[in-house]
Amino acid sequence: MNLNTETSRRTPSSLTHPRVALVTGGGAGIGAAISQQLAEAGHIVFIGDINAHTANDLAGSLCAAGHEAYAVQLDVSAPASIDAAFNTIENQFGRCDILVNNAGIAKTFPFLDYPVEHWRKVFDVNVTGPMLCGQHAARLMRKNGWGRIVNIASVSGLRASSGRTAYGTSKAAVVGLTRQMAIELAEYGITTNGVAPGPIDTPMTLDLHSQVARDNYTRAVPAKRYGVPAEIAAVVQFLCSEQASYVNGQTVPVDGGFMAAGVLEI
C-alpha cells in the first residue's frame, strides 16, 4: 500500500485490541518474515524501511491477505527520520506496543584496513538507531504499562569472526544495550530481549558471504545448513507475546547450534 494511506481495518476475533508493532528494516529478509508473522498473529504492523518500494510491496501483500499493515519510510541512522516515523504511528494510533529493531548493515574488511567512515556508519545504523527507536517506543509503551522490544543482534556479537570489526562490535553493543534497556524499562511493564541469528539465507548474506565463508559456516553449524528468516521470526514472535512476560534482558542465539559447537569431527 502507499505510504501513509489508510486501509480498512480487520480485527481478528481472538484480539479485542490488536497491538501496534513497528519492525525496522521490515521490508526484506529477516525483517519481512518478522513483519509477516506479527501480522499473522493479529498485530497491526508498521513496516519501517529505508526502501519505500519494498515496504509498500510487503504492506500491500499483507493487506491483500486480510491483515492490517502500513509502510513507513525509515532511515534509522537519521534521527529526524525516526522522529517522523514515530509521529506517524502516534498520530494514527496513539501508541506503539511492539518494537523490533531489525535494521542493520554489514561489510567485511580486514581489521588493519577497516575504514573509519564505515565503522561510524555501522554504529549509527546498528547501535544508535535501536537506542533512539527504543526511546521513542518506550515513551509510548509506558502510557499503557505494557511493551515488547526485541533487538536483532547476531552471533557475530557473541563470537568474533574474521572481517567483522564494526559489525561484530556493533552487535556486541546491541547485546549490552538490550540488558540496559531491560533493567531500566521493566518498571513500566516493558520487556527488552535480543535474538542473535546465526548464518541465515537473506539478501545481505548472499551479498556478504563468499563461497568460502558459506562452506566454513556450514561446517561449523551442527545443523549443517543455513537458517531461514522464518526461523528467526518465530522466536521474535514468541518474545513479543504475552507468554514471554517473564523473559527480560536475554539474547537468544538462533543458530543451529553454532554457539554451542566446538570440535565437530573426531
Helices and strands as residue ranges (DSSP letters): E 20-24, H 29-40, E 44-49, H 52-64, E 69-73, H 79-93, E 98-101, G 111-113, H 116-123, I 124-128, H 129-144, E 147-152, G 155-157, H 165-185, G 186-188, E 190-197, H 203-208, H 211-220, H 229-239, G 242-244, E 251-254
